[in-house]
C-alpha cells in the first residue's frame, strides 16, 4: 500500500520534473533558434551595404571595422553611445542600429532607453515600430529615425529553412504552425515521461506507481511544450507579441502543462488499500463455558453420550460413565482464574535463541525477550522465528502487535489454531513490513525492537481481560548483506513428467523479497536468461512464510535428466548493493517414455456353481516413468473409474464377485510422471449349479472307464453310497488334458459305488451315488 508520505514525494517529484523539463525545452528551443540563425548569417553569398543601398535578409553576419558611408538614404552617422538603461542586442559583440531600410524575415527591433531602436537577429517574431506599424515576416517596414552603428560595414546573407534540430526540438518541423508544435511536443513529452518513469523507479516506487508518474510527465510535457511552440510559431507568422493569447506564452504553457500533469497523476496514482481476506478451515470447537451441559440429560429416549456432552460446551464433561447415574455436567463451574502461561523453551528455534525477562513491561503484564546468544543479541534479518507458550490448563490463545484491552479484540490466533490445548507454537519470519492505513501485515521489520502480545482464555472463558505476556526481539540494524535463500520449489528434484512434455510451471520459494532467474546452465545471476515473476509484498508470503516466484521451465527432453538452475537477487538498499546468490539452487526434472500395458485380464470364460462367481481382474504395465510402476483404475462404463485394490507396482489386480453374464472392463493406469495408458478386456461368467452326469460306463480291458458330461473329479466306494467324496477312492484321468474320461483298475468281485464332483463343487448329496457298477452288469 502506498503511504501518504510516498505519494507526496512522488507528487512533488512529478511537479518539479515537469517544470524543470519544460524550462529545459524552452531554453533548448531558444538555443537552436538563435544558433541556427547565426550559422545562417555566416554563409557565403552576402551583399555589402555601404553608404546607401541594400536590404536585410534572414541572417546577419558580423560587422567589420570601417568607415560608414556618407550621405544618401541609408547612410550611417558617426557612432553615438546609447543612454543608460538602453536595451542593446548584439551580433558578434557588435552593437547594431538599423536606419532607413525595409526589414524582412526574422529581424527584431527593440527600443532602448535613449529613444533609438536597436536590431538583432531573432529566429522568430515580427518587427514593431514607434509609429505603430508592424513589419510582419516577409514584408517591408517604414523608415526608422536616424541611428548609429558602432563601425564598419553591415552585410546581408540569404535566408534558409529550419535545421533538423529546430524541426525536432524547436517546433518548426512540417512547415511550422500547429503540426510542427505538436510533433516537437510529442518529442519533449516522451523525454519528460521517460525521465519521470526512470527517476520514480530509482526512488523505489513499484512499476505501476512509476508508470503513473511517467504518464503524468508525458501528458504535462506534451501539453505545455506544444502550447509554447504554437505560440512561437504564431509570432513567427507575424502576430504581434501583445496580441498573443496567454495560453501560448511560455508561462501559460508551463502552468497548463504542469496542471495537466498533476491531473493525470491524481487520476492514475490513486490511494490503494489492500484488504487481506483470510479463508481459514479451522477445527470446529464447542462454545466456551458450560451453560448448556444439562441439555444433554433432558431426553430419556436419547441417552447422553461423551460426544454429545462435549459438543455442548468447552466445560461440559460426563460423570459416572457406564452407570445409571451417568450425566453431563459443567465441570469447574466456579472456576474464575485465567490460564497462566509461560514461555515454552522447546518451541524456540532456530538454535541459539533463548528467553530472558523483559523488565520494561509493566505489571501485571509480563514480558520476555527473545535474544540470540551469538552476536549482539539481535536476530539476523529474515530469520524464520518460532516460539511458544505453555498454559496450565487447556486454553485458546491469541497474539497481536498491539496490546488490546480484551481477548476478543485481539486479531490473530496464536499459531493459527483455535484449539483449547496446553502447548501453543507461533511461527513468523523476521523481515521488513509496512503499516498501511492502519492495516497490519503479520510480519516484522528490520531495525529496532518488536513486540508481540499474547493472551489466553480457558474453557470457561476466563482470561478475557487478563494480564498479557509480551514477547519482544530486536533485529540487526546493519545493512542486509546476506544472499537470498531458495527454501524449495513446488516440484521436487527428480520428479518425472509425462512423455512429450516440453514445459512445466514452477514455483520457487525464497526466504526474502527478491528477483529470481533460471537457466539450463549453472551460471551467474546476471547471465541467466529467464526472469521469474516474484511477489515482493509482505502480504504475498505463503503458508510457510516464504516469498513465491513463479515461472515456466522450457526445453524438457524425453528420456533425459533435465537440469535447471535458479539464482536470486534481493532488494537490499545497502551501500554495497543488492545481494546475489553465488551458488545456484539445482533442480532435476526427469523426462520419461510412454507407459504401456502388457496385458489385462481375465480373457477366458468363468464358470461357477453359485449365484456369483469370484473373478480376478488383472493388469500389467511397463516402461513409463519408473519401469511400469503406476496406479491403475477400472470401470464398467469407461467413464467412472475406481482405484484397483492392489496397485502401485507394475502388477495390478482387483477381485470382483460377478453373476452369470458377459462383461467388459476398462482399465486406466497413470504413472508418477503423468503418463497414462488404457485397455479393456471382455469375458463371460457362467453359473453351473448342476451335478456332473455320467454319460457312459464301460470295461476296456482291465480298466473301468467312466465318461462325464463336464470336467469333473470322480470317486468310488466298494461298500455303499453313504460317503463323502473326499473319503472315496479317486479315479484318474485317462489323459490329464481331458478331464471327461475317468479310469480305475477293473476287479471282477468288486461293486463300484461312484460319485462325481465338477470343478465348481457340485456333487450328489452325501448318501446318493450317480451310478453303481457291478461286474455282472458289464
Beta strands, then each sheet from edge to edge (+ up, - down):
strand 1: 47-49
strand 2: 59-60
strand 3: 90-91
strand 4: 94-95
strand 5: 107-111
strand 6: 117-121
strand 7: 127-128
strand 8: 134-135
strand 9: 154-157
strand 10: 316-319
strand 11: 327-330
strand 12: 341-343
strand 13: 353-357
strand 14: 366-372
strand 15: 384-400
strand 16: 412-413
strand 17: 421-429
strand 18: 449-458
strand 19: 469-474
strand 20: 486-489
strand 21: 495-497
strand 22: 504-510
strand 23: 514-519
strand 24: 530-531
strand 25: 533-534
strand 26: 547-553
strand 27: 561-570
strand 28: 585-591
strand 29: 595-601
strand 30: 605-608
strand 31: 613-623
strand 32: 631-635
strand 33: 642-643
strand 34: 651-658
strand 35: 661-670
strand 36: 676-687
strand 37: 694-700
strand 38: 703-708
strand 39: 712-717
strand 40: 729-730
strand 41: 732-735
strand 42: 738-745
strand 43: 752-758
strand 44: 771-773
sheet 1: 1+ 9- 2+
sheet 2: 3+ 4-
sheet 3: 5+ 6-
sheet 4: 7+ 8-
sheet 5: 10+ 11-
sheet 6: 12+ 15- 16+
sheet 7: 12+ 15- 17+
sheet 8: 12+ 15- 18+ 19- 14- 13+
sheet 9: 20+ 22- 26+ 25-
sheet 10: 21+ 28+ 27- 23+ 24-
sheet 11: 29+ 31- 34+
sheet 12: 30+ 36+ 35- 32+ 33-
sheet 13: 37+ 38- 42+ 41-
sheet 14: 40+ 39- 43+ 44-
end
